[in-house]
Amino acid sequence: MGQAIQLIGKKVTKSIEAEVGKSILDLAIKHDVDWGFSCTRGTCARCRCSIETGTEFLEPPTDAERNRLDDEEIEEGYRLGCQAIIREVGAITAKNKTYF
């Protein structure tokens, strides 16, 4: 049994099992967490989220994220849910924070 990931959507919050290689958005969709998104490719930025804990368990920000998020946002822990891939099992808390 691995570490739990807490996904905080608009109205739904769930603690789920970490899955290496999956994105935060993949897991939100799989577990019916109400996560805003449109494209799943890193172009719309609707899946923007705040990684409150566990950044070290995610792959580094992608070029798509660097194109959509300001440097300050990335430094503050914001990621695109579709691009934030779980690198290793660990306790992660992600909160969906769309722009609109």
Backbone as CSV, one residue per row, in Angstrom:
resi,resn,N_x,N_y,N_z,CA_x,CA_y,CA_z,C_x,C_y,C_z
1,MET,0.851,-1.188,0.000,0.000,0.000,0.000,0.896,1.251,0.000
2,GLY,0.673,2.132,-0.955,1.503,3.323,-1.074,0.949,4.493,-0.285
3,GLN,1.582,5.614,-0.456,1.151,6.846,0.204,-0.091,7.391,-0.499
4,ALA,-0.911,8.085,0.240,-2.130,8.663,-0.323,-1.853,10.021,-0.956
5,ILE,-2.618,10.275,-1.981,-2.641,11.588,-2.616,-3.989,12.192,-2.266
6,GLN,-3.980,13.426,-1.795,-5.240,14.098,-1.526,-5.517,15.041,-2.685
7,LEU,-6.661,14.844,-3.338,-7.101,15.694,-4.436,-8.271,16.531,-3.942
8,ILE,-8.130,17.844,-4.059,-9.161,18.762,-3.592,-9.758,19.461,-4.812
9,GLY,-10.951,19.037,-5.180,-11.651,19.646,-6.311,-12.490,20.823,-5.841
10,LYS,-13.437,21.221,-6.681,-14.309,22.344,-6.320,-15.192,21.996,-5.121
11,LYS,-15.807,20.805,-5.156,-16.684,20.383,-4.067,-16.310,19.019,-3.512
12,VAL,-15.520,18.268,-4.233,-15.173,16.897,-3.847,-13.703,16.834,-3.433
13,THR,-13.429,16.198,-2.287,-12.059,15.938,-1.844,-11.938,14.440,-1.608
14,LYS,-10.876,13.846,-2.170,-10.664,12.408,-1.980,-9.197,12.128,-1.712
15,SER,-8.955,11.143,-0.868,-7.611,10.593,-0.673,-7.560,9.294,-1.458
16,ILE,-6.586,9.204,-2.348,-6.493,8.053,-3.241,-5.065,7.512,-3.253
17,GLU,-4.912,6.350,-3.829,-3.604,5.704,-3.939,-2.770,6.386,-5.026
18,ALA,-1.503,6.619,-4.742,-0.591,7.191,-5.744,-0.345,6.175,-6.859
19,GLU,-0.244,6.660,-8.095,0.072,5.808,-9.239,1.193,6.469,-10.028
20,VAL,2.393,5.896,-9.948,3.552,6.442,-10.650,3.270,6.455,-12.151
21,GLY,3.616,7.574,-12.797,3.429,7.716,-14.235,2.112,8.353,-14.632
22,LYS,1.203,8.514,-13.673,-0.091,9.157,-13.939,-0.007,10.626,-13.541
23,SER,-0.816,11.441,-14.213,-0.872,12.856,-13.852,-1.915,13.081,-12.760
24,ILE,-1.813,14.222,-12.119,-2.814,14.617,-11.120,-4.196,14.614,-11.776
25,LEU,-4.292,15.149,-12.996,-5.578,15.175,-13.687,-6.082,13.766,-13.994
26,ASP,-5.183,12.865,-14.445,-5.588,11.468,-14.707,-6.274,10.878,-13.475
27,LEU,-5.657,11.091,-12.322,-6.194,10.522,-11.080,-7.493,11.196,-10.660
28,ALA,-7.599,12.508,-10.873,-8.849,13.211,-10.535,-10.001,12.671,-11.385
29,ILE,-9.751,12.473,-12.669,-10.795,11.942,-13.556,-11.154,10.511,-13.156
30,LYS,-10.138,9.692,-12.936,-10.361,8.280,-12.582,-11.193,8.125,-11.314
31,HIS,-10.990,9.039,-10.355,-11.644,8.915,-9.055,-12.806,9.902,-8.864
32,ASP,-13.303,10.454,-9.966,-14.491,11.328,-9.944,-14.357,12.537,-9.031
33,VAL,-13.185,13.174,-9.066,-13.004,14.441,-8.360,-13.325,15.543,-9.368
34,ASP,-14.122,16.515,-8.959,-14.569,17.584,-9.866,-13.437,18.578,-10.144
35,TRP,-12.628,18.235,-11.141,-11.429,18.983,-11.501,-11.671,19.686,-12.828
36,GLY,-11.478,20.993,-12.869,-11.670,21.722,-14.122,-10.593,21.357,-15.137
37,PHE,-11.012,21.106,-16.381,-10.074,20.874,-17.479,-10.819,20.948,-18.798
38,SER,-10.077,21.186,-19.873,-10.656,21.159,-21.211,-9.854,20.272,-22.144
39,CYS,-8.527,20.496,-22.189,-7.754,19.881,-23.271,-6.949,18.639,-22.887
40,THR,-6.474,18.513,-21.689,-5.580,17.447,-21.191,-4.188,17.457,-21.835
41,ARG,-3.816,18.533,-22.534,-2.522,18.609,-23.226,-1.623,19.743,-22.731
42,GLY,-2.090,20.522,-21.778,-1.267,21.621,-21.276,-1.415,22.906,-22.049
43,THR,-2.468,23.041,-22.854,-2.640,24.271,-23.622,-3.715,25.203,-23.070
44,CYS,-4.708,24.664,-22.352,-5.816,25.513,-21.890,-5.593,26.082,-20.490
45,ALA,-4.807,25.405,-19.662,-4.499,25.811,-18.279,-5.713,25.765,-17.346
46,ARG,-6.803,25.141,-17.751,-7.980,25.036,-16.868,-7.745,24.070,-15.710
47,CYS,-6.779,23.179,-15.840,-6.519,22.190,-14.783,-5.474,22.691,-13.778
48,ARG,-5.192,23.990,-13.817,-4.203,24.587,-12.918,-4.503,24.187,-11.482
49,CYS,-3.451,23.840,-10.755,-3.620,23.438,-9.365,-2.440,23.894,-8.529
50,SER,-2.674,23.908,-7.249,-1.635,24.235,-6.278,-1.190,22.931,-5.628
51,ILE,0.105,22.649,-5.717,0.650,21.473,-5.041,1.018,21.940,-3.635
52,GLU,0.176,21.582,-2.681,0.331,22.074,-1.317,1.407,21.304,-0.552
53,THR,1.534,20.014,-0.849,2.609,19.187,-0.293,3.005,18.149,-1.328
54,GLY,4.267,17.723,-1.266,4.717,16.614,-2.098,5.272,16.965,-3.462
55,THR,5.646,18.207,-3.681,6.220,18.611,-4.972,7.383,17.710,-5.362
56,GLU,8.145,17.276,-4.375,9.330,16.451,-4.646,8.982,15.082,-5.233
57,PHE,7.724,14.678,-5.157,7.306,13.376,-5.701,6.794,13.485,-7.139
58,LEU,6.825,14.703,-7.692,6.355,14.936,-9.057,7.532,15.177,-10.002
59,GLU,7.311,14.869,-11.290,8.301,15.222,-12.312,8.432,16.742,-12.345
60,PRO,9.570,17.273,-12.822,9.726,18.732,-12.917,8.701,19.338,-13.889
61,PRO,8.439,20.638,-13.768,7.513,21.303,-14.693,7.939,21.100,-16.154
62,THR,6.943,20.924,-17.015,7.179,20.688,-18.443,7.257,22.013,-19.201
63,ASP,7.666,21.938,-20.452,7.673,23.132,-21.307,6.266,23.707,-21.436
64,ALA,5.261,22.832,-21.534,3.870,23.299,-21.634,3.504,24.137,-20.408
65,GLU,3.934,23.700,-19.232,3.649,24.463,-18.018,4.393,25.786,-18.023
66,ARG,5.636,25.765,-18.451,6.428,27.003,-18.487,5.850,28.002,-19.489
67,ASN,5.174,27.501,-20.527,4.529,28.374,-21.509,3.218,28.958,-20.996
68,ARG,2.548,28.288,-20.061,1.233,28.713,-19.587,1.250,29.394,-18.224
69,LEU,2.215,29.040,-17.377,2.277,29.593,-16.021,3.435,30.571,-15.914
70,ASP,3.249,31.610,-15.125,4.346,32.547,-14.859,5.392,31.857,-13.991
71,ASP,6.642,32.314,-14.065,7.700,31.772,-13.213,7.315,31.853,-11.739
72,GLU,6.665,32.974,-11.356,6.252,33.161,-9.962,5.239,32.089,-9.546
73,GLU,4.323,31.758,-10.443,3.328,30.729,-10.129,4.011,29.380,-9.884
74,ILE,4.935,29.037,-10.751,5.651,27.759,-10.604,6.425,27.744,-9.283
75,GLU,7.079,28.854,-8.965,7.821,28.945,-7.693,6.887,28.810,-6.490
76,GLU,5.650,29.276,-6.623,4.665,29.197,-5.534,4.025,27.810,-5.443
77,GLY,4.342,26.919,-6.378,3.821,25.558,-6.317,2.656,25.272,-7.246
78,TYR,2.368,26.197,-8.159,1.293,25.947,-9.123,1.797,25.062,-10.247
79,ARG,0.937,24.150,-10.682,1.236,23.241,-11.791,-0.023,23.086,-12.629
80,LEU,0.122,22.511,-13.797,-1.032,22.089,-14.585,-1.280,20.626,-14.231
81,GLY,-2.495,20.317,-13.826,-2.814,18.953,-13.398,-2.505,17.903,-14.450
82,CYS,-2.675,18.262,-15.729,-2.423,17.290,-16.808,-0.941,17.062,-17.046
83,GLN,-0.106,17.963,-16.558,1.340,17.868,-16.778,2.099,17.434,-15.524
84,ALA,1.454,17.500,-14.370,2.093,17.140,-13.095,2.042,15.617,-12.947
85,ILE,3.123,14.959,-13.365,3.204,13.502,-13.384,3.861,13.000,-12.092
86,ILE,3.272,11.967,-11.513,3.824,11.392,-10.288,5.084,10.597,-10.627
87,ARG,6.194,11.019,-10.033,7.502,10.404,-10.278,7.763,9.252,-9.324
88,GLU,7.326,9.434,-8.073,7.486,8.378,-7.075,6.383,8.492,-6.039
89,VAL,6.108,7.384,-5.389,5.045,7.342,-4.385,5.434,8.204,-3.193
90,GLY,4.510,9.020,-2.757,4.719,9.879,-1.607,3.441,10.636,-1.314
91,ALA,3.391,11.286,-0.173,2.200,12.051,0.220,2.149,13.354,-0.578
92,ILE,1.094,13.507,-1.371,0.908,14.688,-2.210,-0.477,15.256,-1.936
93,THR,-0.551,16.568,-1.829,-1.847,17.258,-1.743,-1.911,18.244,-2.894
94,ALA,-2.942,18.112,-3.723,-3.132,19.002,-4.871,-4.533,19.596,-4.819
95,LYS,-4.624,20.916,-4.992,-5.912,21.595,-4.955,-6.149,22.282,-6.301
96,ASN,-7.267,21.961,-6.937,-7.623,22.565,-8.224,-7.885,24.058,-8.018
97,LYS,-7.139,24.889,-8.721,-7.306,26.348,-8.606,-7.280,26.940,-10.002
98,THR,-8.420,26.887,-10.663,-8.512,27.431,-12.013,-8.522,28.959,-11.963
99,TYR,-8.242,29.572,-13.108,-8.263,31.018,-13.197,-9.688,31.545,-13.225
100,PHE,-10.633,30.728,-13.710,-12.018,31.179,-13.884,-12.989,30.071,-13.589
